[in-house]
Amino acid sequence: MPQTPDDLDAVAVRTWCSLALDALGSDREEIDAINVYPVADGDTGTNLYLTLESASQAVEAVFTGYGTETPETADVIRAMAHGALIGARGNSGTILAQLLRGMSEVLAEPRVERPGDLPGEQDHAGLLRRALRRAASSAYQAVAHPVEGTMLTVATAAADAAAATEGGSAKVARAAYDGARAALQETPGQLAVLGRAGVVDAGGRGLVDVLAALVGALSGETPAAQGRGHGIHVVADDCAPDLEVGGPAFEVIYLLEAGDGAVARLRTRLDGLGDSLVVVGGDGLWNVHVHVDDAGAAIEAGVEAGRPYRIRITHFAAAAVEAREQIQRAVVAVVPGEGLAELCTEAGATTVLARPGEPPASGELVDAIRRAHAREVVLLPNDADLRHTAAAAAEQMRAEGVRVALIPTRAAVQGIAALAVHEPERRFDEDVVAMTAAARTTRYAELAVAERQSWTSAGICQAGDVLGLIDGDVAVIGVDVASTAETVLHRMLAAGGELVTLVVGEGVPDAVAPRLEAYVRERHLAVDTVVYSGGRQAAPLLIGVE
């Protein structure tokens, strides 16, 4: 919590982002379920979460850059707004990005008295009032055809309530939250589609979470703690309406580098092509969102205006089908052999086979993540050399709206350990932490056959020697698989362990695994051993010690 509760300083902004991200993460499915306007595609909660996640990551990057020092408040606020802008998803996320940008235009400016300011307008509470007003007005301006009963209405009600409240920043924030919550309850009576479905506006529902987090950052008491949903009635998940037909077929979103004049002309052109047009940003960088039947024409308009990039096109009907088929969470694992592929598949993972000498490209990992049909994916590269490839695949899928956590597993046995503790019912962050911890506490080794004479960290080896590599370094040079593996196990278990995992490759004599099991049992009574068939894999034997 910030040391000065009434000041939205750098630490408070960081706390705000963290609390808002947690709240949207918890309520994401609920918000997705009530998403009926402007398109009932069930992704408003997800889009708001991903937008806020980008803002939070930008804020964390500023703190990292300052090291042990506390960043300037203006730098953090601008980073929050910029992160939201470049990561904005969907109609609701784009509007949220503009709301944060509008606030930043006030909160990040130099705090000096200006002509026309009312008494106290430059104190912290006065700045927050002005920031909330700027946020609401700029969001209305960003939407081509504003509609009441949406998050625009909720944002305006928050600004009105804040303007009518005296006191410090925490009190102003609480008033904004209360005003937003009251306005949200009225949205079914303002927008017919909400009334028919019996739900409040999904975007406004998410904005209430964001304002509740602001209260928490400034006061230490988050309204959400009083009960999930803030006392707001929403429809049950199984009552969520299906996708309505008759509107534009595609959602088109892209970032655009262009001047103000070109963007003004772009707005006019896109407004004639479709609906739900929202253009947010400024200072040469914009986020463009529109629903159209001709996606190509919308992109061509962007090319004429400037340089569009990070282009995302969603076909609404296909997205609705995919959403119905989509599971909540999946694990994608790179495996070095057919045996482990079968094992991981039985455990529920989507696998990518790494054939000897043929590491998978990032495109193969992207395809596997898409095949998983999940909103949240844990990616296990299981090879230190794949870290950059896996990171590129994860980044690409995040841009497509999938939440991907990359656990930097360096060996297949670490991936097995992570998969063993995977629980889809847990919260995503908790599941990732548990899987990461399991992987990190698993030491790994593998056996390889030397192809030629060479220098190693264990001495000179000859062609045909069996090499025992522990954590990637040659530690043992032996003459056969069994005796070399025993030496490797002796060294690894000297540091302790509870479980030994052996993955036996094709061509290894049948007697090797029982011999190693007996070796562990005789010398380490408290250590269990499990054996898996790896099939055709690059290494004759993989070893893990947990």
C-alpha positions as CSV (number, residue, x, y, z in Angstrom):
1,M,0.0,0.0,0.0
2,P,1.2,3.5,-0.7
3,Q,2.6,5.4,2.3
4,T,0.5,8.5,1.5
5,P,-3.0,7.1,1.0
6,D,-4.4,10.3,-0.5
7,D,-1.8,10.5,-3.3
8,L,-2.0,8.4,-6.5
9,D,1.8,8.1,-6.6
10,A,4.0,5.6,-8.4
11,V,3.5,2.9,-5.8
12,A,-0.2,3.5,-5.6
13,V,-0.5,3.2,-9.4
14,R,1.4,-0.1,-9.3
15,T,-0.9,-1.4,-6.6
16,W,-3.9,-0.2,-8.6
17,C,-2.8,-2.2,-11.6
18,S,-2.1,-5.3,-9.5
19,L,-5.5,-5.2,-7.7
20,A,-7.4,-4.5,-10.9
21,L,-5.6,-7.4,-12.7
22,D,-6.5,-9.8,-9.8
23,A,-10.1,-8.6,-9.8
24,L,-10.5,-9.0,-13.6
25,G,-8.8,-12.4,-13.4
26,S,-11.3,-13.6,-10.8
27,D,-14.3,-12.2,-12.5
28,R,-13.3,-12.8,-16.1
29,E,-15.5,-15.8,-16.7
30,E,-18.5,-14.0,-15.1
31,I,-18.0,-11.0,-17.3
32,D,-17.5,-13.1,-20.4
33,A,-20.8,-14.8,-19.7
34,I,-22.9,-11.6,-19.7
35,N,-21.3,-10.2,-22.8
36,V,-24.2,-9.4,-25.2
37,Y,-23.3,-6.0,-26.6
38,P,-22.1,-4.9,-29.1
39,V,-21.6,-8.5,-30.1
40,A,-22.4,-11.5,-27.9
41,D,-19.1,-13.2,-28.5
42,G,-18.3,-13.9,-24.8
43,D,-14.9,-12.3,-24.5
44,T,-15.4,-8.9,-22.8
45,G,-13.9,-10.1,-19.5
46,T,-11.0,-11.7,-21.3
47,N,-10.4,-8.6,-23.4
48,L,-10.4,-6.3,-20.3
49,Y,-8.1,-8.6,-18.5
50,L,-5.6,-8.8,-21.4
51,T,-5.7,-5.0,-21.8
52,L,-5.0,-4.4,-18.1
53,E,-2.3,-7.1,-18.1
54,S,-0.5,-5.2,-20.8
55,A,-0.8,-2.0,-18.7
56,S,0.5,-3.8,-15.6
57,Q,3.4,-5.2,-17.4
58,A,4.4,-1.8,-18.7
59,V,4.3,-0.4,-15.1
60,E,6.4,-3.3,-13.8
61,A,9.0,-2.6,-16.6
62,V,9.3,1.0,-15.3
63,F,9.9,-0.1,-11.7
64,T,12.5,-2.6,-13.0
65,G,14.3,0.1,-14.9
66,Y,14.6,2.3,-11.8
67,G,16.2,-0.5,-9.8
68,T,16.0,0.2,-6.1
69,E,14.7,3.7,-6.6
70,T,11.0,4.6,-6.8
71,P,10.1,5.8,-10.3
72,E,8.6,9.2,-11.0
73,T,4.8,9.1,-10.8
74,A,4.4,10.6,-14.2
75,D,6.6,7.9,-15.8
76,V,4.5,5.1,-14.2
77,I,1.2,6.7,-15.2
78,R,2.2,7.2,-18.8
79,A,3.5,3.6,-18.9
80,M,0.2,2.3,-17.7
81,A,-1.7,4.2,-20.4
82,H,0.8,3.3,-23.1
83,G,0.7,-0.4,-22.1
84,A,-3.1,-0.4,-22.2
85,L,-3.0,1.3,-25.6
86,I,-0.7,-1.2,-27.3
87,G,-2.3,-4.2,-25.6
88,A,-6.0,-3.2,-26.0
89,R,-8.3,-6.0,-27.0
90,G,-11.8,-5.8,-28.3
91,N,-14.3,-3.0,-28.0
92,S,-14.2,-2.9,-24.2
93,G,-10.5,-3.1,-23.9
94,T,-10.0,-0.3,-26.4
95,I,-12.4,2.0,-24.4
96,L,-10.6,1.0,-21.2
97,A,-7.3,2.0,-22.8
98,Q,-8.8,5.5,-23.7
99,L,-10.1,5.9,-20.1
100,L,-6.6,5.2,-18.7
101,R,-5.1,7.5,-21.3
102,G,-7.5,10.3,-20.4
103,M,-6.6,9.9,-16.7
104,S,-2.9,10.0,-17.5
105,E,-3.3,13.2,-19.4
106,V,-4.2,14.9,-16.1
107,L,-2.3,12.9,-13.6
108,A,1.0,12.9,-15.4
109,E,1.0,16.6,-16.2
110,P,3.1,19.1,-14.1
111,R,1.2,20.1,-11.0
112,V,1.0,23.8,-11.4
113,E,-1.8,26.2,-11.0
114,R,-3.6,27.1,-14.2
115,P,-5.9,30.0,-15.1
116,G,-9.5,29.0,-14.4
117,D,-8.7,26.3,-11.8
118,L,-11.0,26.3,-8.8
119,P,-9.5,26.4,-5.3
120,G,-8.0,23.0,-4.5
121,E,-8.1,21.7,-8.1
122,Q,-4.3,21.1,-7.9
123,D,-4.5,19.0,-4.8
124,H,-4.5,15.2,-5.2
125,A,-8.3,14.8,-4.8
126,G,-8.9,17.7,-7.3
127,L,-6.5,16.0,-9.8
128,L,-8.4,12.7,-9.5
129,R,-11.7,14.5,-10.1
130,R,-10.3,16.1,-13.2
131,A,-8.7,12.9,-14.3
132,L,-12.0,10.9,-14.1
133,R,-13.8,13.6,-16.0
134,R,-11.2,13.7,-18.7
135,A,-11.3,9.9,-18.9
136,A,-15.0,9.8,-19.5
137,S,-15.1,12.7,-22.0
138,S,-12.2,11.3,-24.1
139,A,-13.7,7.9,-24.2
140,Y,-17.0,9.4,-25.6
141,Q,-15.0,11.2,-28.2
142,A,-13.1,8.0,-29.2
143,V,-16.3,6.1,-30.0
144,A,-17.9,7.0,-33.3
145,H,-21.5,6.5,-32.2
146,P,-21.7,6.4,-28.4
147,V,-24.5,4.3,-26.9
148,E,-26.0,4.8,-23.4
149,G,-26.2,1.8,-21.1
150,T,-22.6,0.9,-21.8
151,M,-19.3,1.4,-20.0
152,L,-19.3,4.9,-21.3
153,T,-22.4,5.6,-19.2
154,V,-20.8,4.0,-16.2
155,A,-17.6,6.0,-16.7
156,T,-19.6,9.3,-16.8
157,A,-21.5,8.4,-13.7
158,A,-18.2,7.7,-11.9
159,A,-16.9,11.1,-12.9
160,D,-20.1,12.9,-11.9
161,A,-20.1,11.2,-8.5
162,A,-16.4,12.1,-8.0
163,A,-17.1,15.7,-8.9
164,A,-19.8,16.0,-6.3
165,T,-17.7,14.7,-3.5
166,E,-15.4,16.6,-1.1
167,G,-12.5,15.1,0.8
168,G,-9.3,13.3,0.0
169,S,-8.5,11.0,-3.0
170,A,-9.6,7.9,-1.3
171,K,-13.0,9.4,-0.6
172,V,-13.3,10.6,-4.2
173,A,-12.3,7.2,-5.6
174,R,-14.9,5.5,-3.4
175,A,-17.6,8.0,-4.6
176,A,-16.6,7.2,-8.2
177,Y,-16.9,3.5,-7.5
178,D,-20.3,3.9,-5.9
179,G,-21.5,6.0,-8.7
180,A,-20.3,3.5,-11.3
181,R,-21.9,0.6,-9.5
182,A,-25.2,2.4,-9.3
183,A,-25.1,3.4,-12.9
184,L,-24.3,-0.2,-13.9
185,Q,-27.5,-1.5,-12.2
186,E,-29.4,0.9,-14.5
187,T,-27.9,-0.3,-17.8
188,P,-30.5,-3.1,-18.5
189,G,-33.2,-0.3,-18.6
190,Q,-31.1,1.8,-20.9
191,L,-30.1,-0.7,-23.6
192,A,-32.8,-3.0,-24.9
193,V,-30.5,-6.0,-25.6
194,L,-29.3,-6.0,-22.0
195,G,-32.9,-5.9,-20.7
196,R,-33.9,-8.8,-22.9
197,A,-31.0,-10.9,-21.7
198,G,-31.5,-9.8,-18.0
199,V,-27.8,-8.7,-17.6
200,V,-25.9,-5.6,-16.9
201,D,-23.4,-4.2,-19.4
202,A,-20.2,-6.4,-19.4
203,G,-17.8,-3.6,-20.1
204,G,-19.3,-1.5,-17.3
205,R,-19.1,-4.5,-15.0
206,G,-15.4,-4.7,-15.7
207,L,-14.9,-1.0,-15.2
208,V,-16.5,-1.4,-11.7
209,D,-13.7,-3.9,-10.9
210,V,-11.1,-1.4,-12.1
211,L,-12.5,1.4,-9.9
212,A,-12.8,-0.9,-6.9
213,A,-9.1,-1.6,-7.3
214,L,-8.5,2.2,-7.3
215,V,-10.2,2.5,-4.0
216,G,-8.1,-0.3,-2.7
217,A,-4.9,1.3,-3.9
218,L,-5.7,4.6,-2.2
219,S,-7.4,3.3,1.0
220,G,-6.2,-0.2,1.5
221,E,-9.9,-1.4,1.6
222,T,-11.0,-2.9,-1.7
223,P,-14.8,-2.9,-2.1
224,A,-14.6,-6.2,-3.9
225,A,-13.7,-7.8,-0.6
226,Q,-17.3,-7.3,0.5
227,G,-18.4,-10.0,-1.9
228,R,-17.8,-11.2,-5.4
229,G,-19.7,-9.2,-7.9
230,H,-20.0,-6.0,-5.8
231,G,-23.6,-6.9,-5.1
232,I,-24.5,-6.6,-8.8
233,H,-27.0,-9.0,-10.3
234,V,-25.7,-10.9,-13.4
235,V,-27.2,-13.7,-15.4
236,A,-26.0,-17.3,-14.6
237,D,-23.4,-18.7,-17.0
238,D,-25.9,-21.3,-18.4
239,C,-28.3,-18.4,-19.3
240,A,-25.8,-16.5,-21.4
241,P,-27.3,-15.7,-24.9
242,D,-25.9,-17.1,-28.1
243,L,-24.3,-15.0,-30.7
244,E,-26.8,-12.9,-32.5
245,V,-26.7,-12.8,-36.3
246,G,-27.1,-9.9,-38.6
247,G,-24.2,-7.7,-37.7
248,P,-20.8,-7.3,-39.4
249,A,-18.9,-10.6,-39.8
250,F,-15.4,-9.4,-38.7
251,E,-13.7,-7.6,-35.9
252,V,-10.6,-5.8,-37.1
253,I,-8.0,-4.3,-34.6
254,Y,-4.6,-2.8,-35.3
255,L,-2.1,-0.4,-34.0
256,L,-1.5,2.5,-36.3
257,E,1.3,5.0,-36.6
258,A,-0.2,8.1,-38.2
259,G,-0.8,11.8,-37.8
260,D,-3.9,13.5,-36.4
261,G,-5.2,14.6,-39.9
262,A,-4.8,11.1,-41.4
263,V,-6.6,9.5,-38.4
264,A,-9.5,12.0,-38.8
265,R,-9.9,10.9,-42.4
266,L,-9.6,7.2,-41.4
267,R,-12.4,7.6,-38.9
268,T,-14.7,8.9,-41.6
269,R,-13.8,6.0,-44.0
270,L,-14.1,3.3,-41.4
271,D,-17.4,4.7,-40.1
272,G,-18.8,4.1,-43.6
273,L,-17.5,0.5,-43.7
274,G,-19.0,-0.9,-40.4
275,D,-19.9,-0.2,-36.8
276,S,-18.5,-0.3,-33.3
277,L,-15.7,2.1,-34.4
278,V,-13.4,3.1,-31.6
279,V,-10.1,4.9,-32.3
280,V,-8.0,5.7,-29.3
281,G,-4.5,7.1,-28.7
282,G,-2.6,10.2,-29.8
283,D,0.9,11.5,-30.3
284,G,1.3,9.5,-33.5
285,L,0.2,6.1,-32.1
286,W,-3.4,4.8,-32.2
287,N,-5.4,1.7,-31.6
288,V,-8.1,1.1,-34.1
289,H,-11.1,-1.1,-33.5
290,V,-14.0,-1.7,-35.9
291,H,-16.6,-4.3,-36.9
292,V,-16.9,-4.8,-40.7
293,D,-17.9,-7.2,-43.4
294,D,-14.9,-6.3,-45.5
295,A,-11.8,-6.8,-43.3
296,G,-9.5,-6.1,-46.2
297,A,-11.0,-2.7,-46.8
298,A,-10.5,-1.8,-43.2
299,I,-6.9,-2.7,-43.3
300,E,-6.4,-0.9,-46.6
301,A,-7.8,2.2,-45.0
302,G,-5.2,1.9,-42.3
303,V,-2.4,1.5,-44.9
304,E,-3.5,4.7,-46.5
305,A,-3.6,6.6,-43.2
306,G,-0.2,5.4,-42.0
307,R,1.5,2.2,-40.9
308,P,-0.8,-0.4,-39.4
309,Y,0.7,-3.4,-37.5
310,R,-0.3,-6.0,-34.9
311,I,-3.3,-6.6,-37.1
312,R,-5.9,-9.0,-35.6
313,I,-9.0,-10.2,-37.5
314,T,-11.7,-12.2,-35.8
315,H,-14.6,-13.9,-37.6
316,F,-17.4,-13.6,-35.1
317,A,-19.2,-16.8,-36.1
318,A,-16.0,-18.9,-36.0
319,A,-15.1,-17.3,-32.7
320,A,-18.4,-18.2,-31.2
321,V,-18.1,-21.8,-32.3
322,E,-14.5,-21.9,-31.0
323,A,-15.6,-20.3,-27.7
324,R,-18.2,-23.1,-27.1
325,E,-15.5,-25.7,-27.8
326,Q,-12.8,-24.0,-25.9
327,I,-11.6,-25.4,-22.6
328,Q,-10.3,-23.2,-19.8
329,R,-6.7,-24.4,-19.5
330,A,-4.3,-26.7,-21.3
331,V,-0.6,-27.7,-21.2
332,V,1.5,-27.8,-24.3
333,A,4.7,-29.8,-23.9
334,V,7.7,-30.5,-26.2
335,V,8.8,-34.1,-25.9
336,P,11.9,-35.9,-27.2
337,G,10.3,-39.2,-28.0
338,E,7.1,-41.1,-28.9
339,G,6.9,-42.8,-25.5
340,L,6.9,-39.5,-23.6
341,A,4.4,-38.0,-26.2
342,E,2.0,-40.8,-25.3
343,L,2.6,-40.4,-21.6
344,C,2.0,-36.6,-21.7
345,T,-1.0,-37.0,-23.9
346,E,-2.6,-39.4,-21.4
347,A,-1.9,-36.8,-18.8
348,G,-4.0,-34.3,-20.8
349,A,-1.2,-32.3,-22.5
350,T,-0.9,-31.3,-26.1
351,T,2.5,-32.5,-27.3
352,V,5.0,-31.4,-29.9
353,L,7.5,-34.1,-30.9
354,A,11.2,-33.0,-31.0
355,R,12.8,-35.5,-33.3
356,P,16.6,-36.1,-33.0
357,G,18.4,-33.2,-34.7
358,E,15.1,-31.5,-35.6
359,P,14.0,-29.1,-32.9
360,P,10.5,-27.6,-33.4
361,A,10.2,-24.1,-34.8
362,S,8.1,-21.5,-33.2
363,G,5.3,-22.0,-35.8
364,E,4.9,-25.6,-34.6
365,L,4.5,-24.4,-31.0
366,V,2.0,-21.8,-32.1
367,D,0.0,-24.5,-34.0
368,A,0.1,-26.7,-30.9
369,I,-1.2,-23.9,-28.7
370,R,-4.0,-23.3,-31.1
371,R,-4.9,-27.0,-31.3
372,A,-5.3,-27.0,-27.5
373,H,-8.3,-24.7,-27.9
374,A,-7.8,-23.2,-24.4
375,R,-8.0,-19.7,-23.0
376,E,-5.0,-20.3,-20.8
377,V,-2.0,-22.4,-21.8
378,V,1.1,-23.5,-19.9
379,L,4.0,-24.1,-22.3
380,L,6.8,-26.5,-21.4
381,P,9.7,-26.3,-23.9
382,N,11.6,-29.0,-22.0
383,D,14.9,-28.0,-23.6
384,A,17.2,-25.0,-22.7
385,D,17.9,-24.4,-26.4
386,L,14.2,-23.9,-27.1
387,R,13.8,-21.0,-24.7
388,H,13.8,-18.3,-27.4
389,T,11.7,-20.3,-29.8
390,A,9.1,-20.9,-27.0
391,A,9.2,-17.3,-26.0
392,A,8.4,-16.2,-29.5
393,A,5.5,-18.6,-29.8
394,A,4.1,-17.5,-26.4
395,E,4.3,-13.8,-27.5
396,Q,2.5,-14.5,-30.7
397,M,-0.3,-16.3,-29.0
398,R,-0.7,-13.6,-26.4
399,A,-1.2,-11.2,-29.3
400,E,-4.1,-13.5,-30.4
401,G,-5.7,-13.3,-27.0
402,V,-4.5,-16.5,-25.4
403,R,-3.0,-16.2,-21.9
404,V,0.3,-18.2,-22.1
405,A,2.6,-18.9,-19.2
406,L,6.1,-20.1,-20.3
407,I,7.7,-22.3,-17.7
408,P,11.5,-22.5,-18.6
409,T,11.8,-26.3,-18.3
410,R,15.3,-27.4,-19.5
411,A,14.7,-31.1,-19.7
412,A,11.8,-33.5,-20.3
413,V,12.0,-34.9,-16.8
414,Q,11.3,-31.3,-15.5
415,G,8.3,-31.2,-17.7
416,I,7.0,-34.5,-16.3
417,A,7.4,-33.2,-12.8
418,A,5.5,-30.0,-13.7
419,L,2.8,-31.9,-15.4
420,A,2.4,-34.2,-12.4
421,V,1.3,-31.3,-10.2
422,H,-0.9,-29.6,-12.8
423,E,-4.4,-28.9,-11.5
424,P,-6.8,-27.1,-14.0
425,E,-9.2,-26.3,-11.1
426,R,-6.7,-24.0,-9.4
427,R,-6.3,-20.3,-10.4
428,F,-4.0,-19.9,-13.3
429,D,-1.3,-18.1,-11.4
430,E,-1.3,-20.6,-8.6
431,D,-1.1,-23.5,-11.0
432,V,1.8,-21.9,-12.8
433,V,3.6,-21.3,-9.6
434,A,3.2,-24.9,-8.4
435,M,4.3,-26.3,-11.8
436,T,7.3,-24.0,-11.9
437,A,8.3,-25.0,-8.4
438,A,8.1,-28.7,-9.3
439,A,10.3,-28.2,-12.4
440,R,12.9,-26.1,-10.5
441,T,13.3,-28.7,-7.8
442,T,14.0,-31.5,-10.3
443,R,17.6,-32.0,-11.2
444,Y,18.1,-33.6,-14.5
445,A,20.7,-35.7,-16.4
446,E,21.0,-37.6,-19.6
447,L,23.3,-40.1,-21.2
448,A,24.8,-39.6,-24.6
449,V,27.2,-41.6,-26.8
450,A,30.3,-39.7,-27.9
451,E,30.6,-39.5,-31.7
452,R,34.3,-38.6,-31.7
453,Q,37.3,-37.9,-29.5
454,S,36.9,-34.5,-27.7
455,W,37.6,-32.5,-24.6
456,T,34.9,-32.4,-22.0
457,S,34.5,-31.0,-18.5
458,A,35.2,-34.5,-17.2
459,G,38.2,-35.1,-19.3
460,I,39.0,-36.5,-22.8
461,C,36.4,-38.9,-24.2
462,Q,36.8,-41.3,-27.1
463,A,34.3,-42.1,-29.9
464,G,31.8,-44.6,-28.5
465,D,32.2,-43.6,-24.8
466,V,29.0,-43.1,-22.8
467,L,28.8,-39.6,-21.4
468,G,26.8,-38.7,-18.3
469,L,25.6,-35.1,-18.4
470,I,24.2,-33.6,-15.2
471,D,22.4,-30.2,-15.6
472,G,23.8,-30.0,-19.1
473,D,27.5,-30.5,-18.3
474,V,29.5,-33.7,-18.8
475,A,30.2,-35.2,-15.4
476,V,30.9,-38.8,-16.1
477,I,32.7,-40.7,-18.9
478,G,31.9,-44.4,-18.9
479,V,31.9,-47.5,-21.1
480,D,28.3,-48.6,-21.0
481,V,24.8,-47.2,-20.2
482,A,24.2,-49.1,-17.0
483,S,27.4,-48.4,-15.1
484,T,27.6,-44.8,-16.3
485,A,24.0,-44.3,-15.2
486,E,24.8,-45.7,-11.7
487,T,27.6,-43.2,-11.3
488,V,25.4,-40.4,-12.4
489,L,22.7,-41.5,-9.9
490,H,25.3,-41.7,-7.1
491,R,26.4,-38.1,-7.7
492,M,22.8,-36.8,-8.0
493,L,21.5,-38.6,-4.9
494,A,24.4,-37.5,-2.8
495,A,22.5,-34.2,-2.6
496,G,19.3,-35.9,-1.5
497,G,16.1,-36.8,-3.3
498,E,12.7,-38.4,-2.9
499,L,11.9,-39.7,-6.4
500,V,14.0,-40.9,-9.4
501,T,12.5,-40.7,-12.9
502,L,14.1,-42.8,-15.6
503,V,13.1,-42.4,-19.3
504,V,14.6,-45.3,-21.2
505,G,15.1,-44.9,-24.9
506,E,14.8,-47.3,-27.8
507,G,17.7,-49.8,-28.1
508,V,18.7,-49.7,-24.4
509,P,18.9,-53.3,-23.1
510,D,15.9,-54.5,-21.1
511,A,18.0,-55.3,-18.1
512,V,19.2,-51.7,-17.6
513,A,16.1,-50.3,-16.0
514,P,15.6,-53.1,-13.4
515,R,19.4,-52.8,-12.6
516,L,19.1,-49.1,-11.9
517,E,15.9,-49.6,-9.9
518,A,17.7,-52.1,-7.7
519,Y,20.7,-49.8,-7.4
520,V,18.5,-46.9,-6.0
521,R,16.5,-49.3,-3.8
522,E,19.6,-50.8,-2.2
523,R,21.5,-47.6,-1.5
524,H,18.6,-45.1,-0.9
525,L,15.7,-46.8,0.9
526,A,13.5,-43.7,1.1
527,V,13.8,-42.9,-2.6
528,D,11.2,-44.2,-5.1
529,T,11.9,-44.9,-8.8
530,V,9.5,-44.7,-11.7
531,V,10.4,-45.9,-15.2
532,Y,8.9,-44.7,-18.5
533,S,9.6,-45.9,-22.0
534,G,10.8,-43.0,-24.2
535,G,10.7,-44.8,-27.5
536,R,12.9,-43.4,-30.2
537,Q,14.7,-40.4,-28.6
538,A,18.0,-38.6,-29.0
539,A,19.3,-39.7,-25.6
540,P,19.5,-43.4,-24.5
541,L,18.5,-42.5,-21.0
542,L,17.0,-39.4,-19.2
543,I,17.2,-39.1,-15.5
544,G,15.3,-36.9,-13.1
545,V,15.8,-36.5,-9.3
546,E,13.1,-34.7,-7.3
